[in-house]
């Protein structure tokens, strides 16, 4: 029986700025899993071409949902770029930009498949083979409930309680939770740039995302974690879960003297929790305190 895939799903809007966010997430994932540099470049370029086609062509009257998934096997990475736009009929490479993008994807991937139906949307599936050592996802210490679920073949689409309700303009799901550490920092900092964070506050995000990743992995209650980010000028609204009940309250307190934790809580502007199925959802706000008023 082959080893089950580790999976990532990123949901965002078909805006030009989303391409930068997407490439940042892919770069973080590739570094985390130690992808061969050439392989990582091919994956980033091919997925970016597919996503750029969505931005340019899928929603002629505005923007719409853009979903990118990756399934990471020991010897292969399978990807899909999905939209719910107008679709297209001609799949062969041609003279227009869309045709050129399809040719690039086909050249870079070991396998590329294009499914499109007018008025329904388009799915671009690509597979990339390992060009070095097998891909290995870092595991948490011991056999967690997440690892046990993954060993039974749990799919990122089979959501644990509360995962589907994670709010945000950009939403991420990872399975197993240990993948969060590879993508959360890059993703959040890319969105902070679109929110026009100043440099001083931007640097705090390195500490914040490291702490949130570690807490999420330690407190996860299922085979996956979901993370949502709401983006406003000078403000990021974060959501993470599902986590064990009470874990957010413990995060905000020091076990010895009841003082608020450092550095995470002092770097956040708000921290709270809310029920999510049998677990809870962490809610936090990071505001740019140094951003001048307009």
Backbone torsions as a table, in degrees:
resi	resn	phi	psi	omega
1	UNK	NA	127.3	-177.2
2	UNK	-72.8	155.0	179.7
3	UNK	-67.3	133.5	-178.9
4	UNK	-65.9	151.5	-177.5
5	UNK	-75.8	148.3	165.1
6	UNK	-89.0	144.9	-169.3
7	UNK	-135.3	148.5	176.3
8	UNK	-133.8	138.6	173.6
9	UNK	-132.0	126.2	179.0
10	UNK	-117.7	126.4	179.7
11	UNK	-118.5	124.5	178.8
12	UNK	-148.8	-172.8	-179.4
13	UNK	-100.9	154.9	-175.4
14	UNK	-81.9	64.5	178.5
15	UNK	-111.7	151.2	179.4
16	UNK	-54.9	-37.3	-179.6
17	UNK	-65.0	-22.5	-180.0
18	UNK	-65.7	-26.0	-179.9
19	UNK	-65.6	-38.7	177.0
20	UNK	-66.2	-41.9	178.2
21	UNK	-61.6	-44.6	-179.3
22	UNK	-62.8	-46.4	-179.5
23	UNK	-64.7	-35.6	176.5
24	UNK	-63.6	-42.9	178.2
25	UNK	-62.6	-42.9	-179.7
26	UNK	-64.8	-38.7	178.1
27	UNK	-63.4	-43.3	178.4
28	UNK	-63.4	-41.1	179.0
29	UNK	-63.9	-44.9	-179.1
30	UNK	-62.1	-39.5	177.3
31	UNK	-68.1	-40.7	-178.6
32	UNK	-61.9	-40.5	-177.9
33	UNK	-96.3	2.9	176.1
34	UNK	58.1	48.2	174.8
35	UNK	-63.7	147.1	168.9
36	UNK	-55.8	138.4	-174.6
37	UNK	-58.9	-42.7	179.7
38	UNK	-64.6	-40.5	178.3
39	UNK	-62.6	-45.4	-179.6
40	UNK	-62.0	-42.2	178.0
41	UNK	-60.9	-41.6	179.5
42	UNK	-64.1	-43.3	-179.9
43	UNK	-63.9	-46.9	179.8
44	UNK	-60.8	-44.5	-177.4
45	UNK	-66.9	-45.3	-177.0
46	UNK	-66.6	-45.1	179.6
47	UNK	-67.0	-37.8	177.9
48	UNK	-63.1	-39.0	177.4
49	UNK	-62.8	-43.9	179.8
50	UNK	-64.7	-43.3	179.6
51	UNK	-67.4	-36.7	178.4
52	UNK	-63.8	-36.9	174.7
53	UNK	-59.9	-38.7	177.6
54	UNK	-64.1	-46.6	-179.5
55	UNK	-59.7	-41.9	-174.1
56	UNK	-81.7	-33.8	-165.3
57	UNK	-124.7	-23.0	-168.8
58	UNK	-71.5	-37.6	-172.9
59	UNK	-126.1	83.3	-174.8
60	UNK	-64.1	-22.0	-177.9
61	UNK	-97.4	6.9	-179.6
62	UNK	158.7	-140.4	178.7
63	UNK	-116.6	166.7	179.1
64	UNK	-159.3	-177.9	-176.6
65	UNK	-68.4	140.5	175.2
66	UNK	-129.4	122.1	-179.0
67	UNK	-120.5	132.9	176.7
68	UNK	-123.6	127.0	177.4
69	UNK	-121.5	149.0	174.4
70	UNK	-134.8	131.1	172.8
71	UNK	-113.6	119.6	-172.2
72	UNK	-106.3	108.5	175.8
73	UNK	-97.5	166.0	179.5
74	UNK	-58.0	-29.7	-175.5
75	UNK	-124.3	11.2	-175.6
76	UNK	-162.4	148.5	172.7
77	UNK	-117.7	121.7	177.1
78	UNK	-105.8	132.6	-176.6
79	UNK	-127.5	157.9	173.6
80	UNK	-144.8	137.7	174.1
81	UNK	-119.1	121.9	-167.6
82	UNK	-126.9	135.0	171.0
83	UNK	-133.2	168.5	178.1
84	UNK	-121.0	40.3	-174.2
85	UNK	-94.3	-150.0	-172.1
86	UNK	-77.0	-15.0	-179.2
87	UNK	71.8	174.2	175.8
88	UNK	-152.5	160.0	-173.7
89	UNK	-105.3	-34.9	-175.1
90	UNK	-89.4	115.6	-175.1
91	UNK	-103.0	-10.7	-179.9
92	UNK	-77.9	153.4	178.5
93	UNK	-64.7	139.8	-179.5
94	UNK	-142.1	-154.8	-174.6
95	UNK	-89.1	-18.3	-178.4
96	UNK	-83.2	172.2	-176.3
97	UNK	-63.1	-38.9	-178.5
98	UNK	-61.9	-42.9	179.1
99	UNK	-62.8	-41.0	177.9
100	UNK	-62.4	-41.0	178.7
101	UNK	-61.4	-41.1	178.3
102	UNK	-62.8	-39.2	178.6
103	UNK	-64.9	-40.8	178.7
104	UNK	-63.2	-46.1	179.2
105	UNK	-60.4	-44.8	-179.3
106	UNK	-63.6	-34.6	-179.0
107	UNK	-74.0	-34.2	-174.5
108	UNK	-85.4	-32.4	-176.1
109	UNK	-88.4	151.9	172.5
110	UNK	-69.3	-30.1	177.6
111	UNK	-148.1	134.1	178.6
112	UNK	-135.5	131.4	179.7
113	UNK	-131.5	139.3	-176.8
114	UNK	-124.8	122.1	177.5
115	UNK	-122.0	126.2	-178.6
116	UNK	-148.4	142.3	176.9
117	UNK	-137.2	123.9	-179.0
118	UNK	-52.7	129.4	178.9
119	UNK	82.0	-6.8	-178.5
120	UNK	-111.0	-42.4	179.1
121	UNK	135.5	-174.3	-175.3
122	UNK	-135.8	142.4	172.7
123	UNK	-125.1	124.6	174.0
124	UNK	-110.4	116.1	179.1
125	UNK	-109.3	133.1	179.4
126	UNK	-137.7	150.1	177.4
127	UNK	-128.4	139.8	-179.2
128	UNK	-128.7	129.3	-178.3
129	UNK	-87.3	153.2	176.8
130	UNK	-64.9	141.1	178.7
131	UNK	-122.3	31.9	-179.7
132	UNK	-174.9	-134.6	178.5
133	UNK	-71.9	160.2	178.4
134	UNK	-63.4	150.0	176.6
135	UNK	-75.8	130.5	-179.5
136	UNK	-130.3	123.2	178.4
137	UNK	-83.3	128.0	177.8
138	UNK	-56.4	135.3	-178.2
139	UNK	-106.0	148.9	174.1
140	UNK	-72.6	159.1	179.8
141	UNK	-63.7	134.1	179.9
142	UNK	77.6	-179.6	-179.0
143	UNK	-101.4	95.9	-176.6
144	UNK	-77.1	169.6	176.0
145	UNK	-62.1	-31.4	178.2
146	UNK	-64.8	-44.8	-179.9
147	UNK	-66.2	-38.6	179.4
148	UNK	-63.0	-42.1	178.7
149	UNK	-66.1	-39.4	-179.8
150	UNK	-64.6	-36.6	-179.6
151	UNK	-65.9	-19.8	176.0
152	UNK	-90.0	6.0	176.3
153	UNK	86.1	26.7	180.0
154	UNK	-60.2	138.1	-177.9
155	UNK	-103.6	148.4	179.5
156	UNK	-61.5	-23.4	178.0
157	UNK	-77.8	-20.7	178.3
158	UNK	-84.5	88.1	-166.8
159	UNK	-74.3	141.1	169.2
160	UNK	-74.5	163.7	-176.6
161	UNK	-56.8	130.3	174.8
162	UNK	90.7	-17.0	-175.4
163	UNK	-64.3	-42.4	-176.7
164	UNK	-65.1	-17.8	-178.4
165	UNK	-93.1	6.6	179.8
166	UNK	-67.0	122.2	-176.3
167	UNK	-85.3	165.0	174.2
168	UNK	147.6	154.0	173.2
169	UNK	-70.1	-31.2	175.9
170	UNK	-124.1	130.3	-178.0
171	UNK	-128.9	141.2	-175.7
172	UNK	-130.2	137.9	171.0
173	UNK	-125.9	137.5	178.6
174	UNK	-130.6	144.7	177.7
175	UNK	-146.3	113.4	5.5
176	UNK	-81.1	172.6	-178.1
177	UNK	-57.9	-25.9	-178.0
178	UNK	-61.7	-19.4	176.9
179	UNK	-68.0	-19.1	-176.3
180	UNK	-58.2	-38.5	-177.8
181	UNK	-61.9	-24.9	-177.9
182	UNK	-82.3	-19.9	-171.4
183	UNK	-123.2	-21.9	-171.5
184	UNK	-64.6	-44.5	-177.1
185	UNK	-62.4	-49.4	-179.7
186	UNK	-61.9	-42.6	-177.8
187	UNK	-63.6	-48.0	-176.9
188	UNK	-66.6	-41.4	-179.5
189	UNK	-68.2	-35.3	176.6
190	UNK	-63.4	-39.3	178.8
191	UNK	-72.9	-31.7	175.5
192	UNK	-63.2	-34.2	177.4
193	UNK	-65.1	-40.6	178.6
194	UNK	-69.2	-24.4	177.3
195	UNK	-87.2	3.0	174.6
196	UNK	63.1	44.3	173.6
197	UNK	-66.3	144.3	173.3
198	UNK	-75.5	162.5	-172.2
199	UNK	-61.4	-41.8	-177.9
200	UNK	-61.8	-46.5	-179.1
201	UNK	-71.3	-33.2	178.3
202	UNK	-57.8	-40.0	-177.4
203	UNK	-66.9	-26.1	177.7
204	UNK	-63.9	-25.6	-176.6
205	UNK	-64.5	-26.1	175.9
206	UNK	-59.9	-47.8	178.8
207	UNK	-67.7	-43.1	-177.2
208	UNK	-61.7	-48.3	-176.9
209	UNK	-70.6	-33.5	175.5
210	UNK	-61.9	-45.0	-179.2
211	UNK	-67.6	-41.7	179.5
212	UNK	-64.9	-40.0	178.4
213	UNK	-62.0	-47.3	-179.0
214	UNK	-62.9	-41.9	179.6
215	UNK	-66.7	-41.8	-179.5
216	UNK	-61.0	-44.4	179.5
217	UNK	-64.1	-41.5	-177.3
218	UNK	-71.2	-31.8	-172.6
219	UNK	-106.4	3.5	-178.2
220	UNK	-60.9	143.0	-178.9
221	UNK	-110.0	-2.7	-177.9
222	UNK	-140.1	-165.4	-176.3
223	UNK	-80.4	-3.5	-177.2
224	UNK	-151.2	164.3	172.8
225	UNK	-125.3	147.2	173.8
226	UNK	-118.3	142.9	-179.5
227	UNK	-134.7	130.8	179.0
228	UNK	-122.9	146.2	179.8
229	UNK	-132.8	118.6	170.2
230	UNK	-93.5	131.6	-173.0
231	UNK	-113.6	122.5	173.9
232	UNK	-132.0	159.4	178.4
233	UNK	-55.2	119.0	179.0
234	UNK	70.3	19.1	-174.7
235	UNK	-154.8	132.7	172.4
236	UNK	-119.4	131.2	177.5
237	UNK	-109.6	115.9	-171.0
238	UNK	-107.1	145.3	174.7
239	UNK	-140.4	135.7	-176.9
240	UNK	-141.1	133.1	177.3
241	UNK	173.2	-178.4	-0.9
242	UNK	-81.5	143.1	-179.4
243	UNK	-118.6	163.7	177.7
244	UNK	-62.0	139.8	177.7
245	UNK	-57.0	133.6	178.7
246	UNK	89.5	-9.1	-175.6
247	UNK	-70.3	-32.0	179.6
248	UNK	-70.0	-41.2	177.5
249	UNK	-61.5	-42.4	178.5
250	UNK	-65.7	-34.1	178.5
251	UNK	-62.4	-33.5	-176.3
252	UNK	-84.4	1.7	-177.4
253	UNK	-132.4	148.7	172.9
254	UNK	-87.8	133.1	-174.0
255	UNK	-66.2	-18.2	-174.7
256	UNK	-91.7	-47.4	-172.1
257	UNK	-126.3	6.2	176.8
258	UNK	77.1	4.4	178.1
259	UNK	-74.1	154.5	-179.8
260	UNK	-66.9	143.7	-172.1
261	UNK	-68.3	157.9	176.1
262	UNK	-133.8	137.5	9.2
263	UNK	-97.6	-12.7	-166.6
264	UNK	-58.9	-54.2	-172.7
265	UNK	-63.9	-37.4	180.0
266	UNK	-70.3	-19.9	179.2
267	UNK	-89.5	-15.0	178.9
268	UNK	-91.1	150.1	175.9
269	UNK	-89.7	-26.4	175.5
270	UNK	-147.4	146.4	173.8
271	UNK	-147.4	125.8	-179.8
272	UNK	-153.1	176.2	177.3
273	UNK	-137.5	159.8	174.8
274	UNK	-146.3	151.8	-179.0
275	UNK	-61.1	143.8	175.7
276	UNK	-145.2	93.5	-175.8
277	UNK	62.6	-128.7	178.2
278	UNK	-86.3	-2.1	179.5
279	UNK	-119.4	-149.6	179.5
280	UNK	-143.9	162.6	179.0
281	UNK	-111.9	128.4	174.0
282	UNK	-82.7	130.1	175.9
283	UNK	-120.0	134.3	-178.8
284	UNK	-147.0	155.4	176.6
285	UNK	-127.2	133.5	171.5
286	UNK	-118.1	112.5	179.6
287	UNK	-110.2	146.7	178.3
288	UNK	-83.8	95.5	-175.2
289	UNK	-67.0	-21.0	-176.2
290	UNK	-97.0	-0.4	-177.5
291	UNK	-72.5	125.3	-177.8
292	UNK	-66.0	146.1	177.1
293	UNK	-71.5	144.2	178.9
294	UNK	-107.1	NA	NA
